Amino acid sequence: MTAKHTAMNWPANWPITRHIECRAQQLDQMVERLDVDPLRLARLQQGDTYAHARRVCIECHHAVDCVAWLARLPDEAERPGFCPNFPLLDALKAK
């Protein structure tokens, strides 16, 4: 007898699912590090801006740079010029 696969127990084991989750966490960490109001980001264009930023992260070719930048102490980290979402996030910094 085989176990029935459901949406709750098997996609998390897929490499693409782990990839997407890691990238989503990187965006969340970048938002926090840059002092962006996450609710403001989420509300822009009824969530479309946030969804677009997620897609940009998922497709980004600078994941290694992002992880390295996030691993640095905040005082040591320069602006993340490699990040295609940086102009958006920088414009949304908490004031």
N, C-alpha and C positions, 0 to 999 in steps of 0.2 A: 504494500500500500504506500503510495507517495503522498507527501504532504501537499496540501492545496496552497498554491501561492496566491497571496493577496497583495493588494497595494500597500498593506501595512508591514509585510515581512520580507519582501524580496527586492524591491528596487534599491534599497539602501546598500545592497551588496554590489550593485552595478558600478563599474568604474566611472561612468558618466555622471551618475548620481553623486558620487563622492566629489568628483571634479566640480560640479555645479555648487554643491554645498560649501566646499572650500572657497570658491570664488565669492559666494554670497557672504561668507564670514569676512573675507578680505574687504569687501565693500563696507560692511558694518564697522570693521576696525578702522578703516580709512575715514569714515564719517565721524567716528568718535575722536580719532587722533587730530583731525582738522577742526574740531569743535563746530561741526555742522549740526544744526537742529534736525534730527531725523524726521520729526513730524512735519516740519516745513518741506523737506524733500519729498516725503510721502504724499503730501497734499497737492503738490504742483501738478497742474494739468490732470487732476483727478487720478493721480498715481502713475500716469504715463511716463513722466520724467524719471521716476524711481525705477519703473520697469525697464526703461531704456538704459539707465545706468547699470542695472543688473546684466542686461544683455551685453553691454560694452565690456563689463568685467569677465563674463563667461568667455567671450571671444578674444580677450586681450592677449597679446604676445609678450607682455611684460610681467607675468606672474612672479617670476624669480626676483625681479627688481622690487616688486611690490612686497613680497615676503621679507626681503632683506631690509627694505625701508621701514616696514612695520616693526621689525625686530630691534631697530635702533632705539636708543633712548630719545624721548621727544626733543630734548635740547640739542642732540647731535644730528637730528634729521633735517636735511635741507628740504626745500619744496620738492614734492614728487613730480618733477617735470616729465617723467616717463609716463605718467598716468593720464590716459585720455579723458577720464572723468574729472581731473583736477580743476579745469576752468569752471565747471559747474559747481563742484564742491566748494571751491574758493569763494565763489559768488554767494554761496548760501551759508557762509560762516556765521555763527551766532554773534549777535552784536550786543 
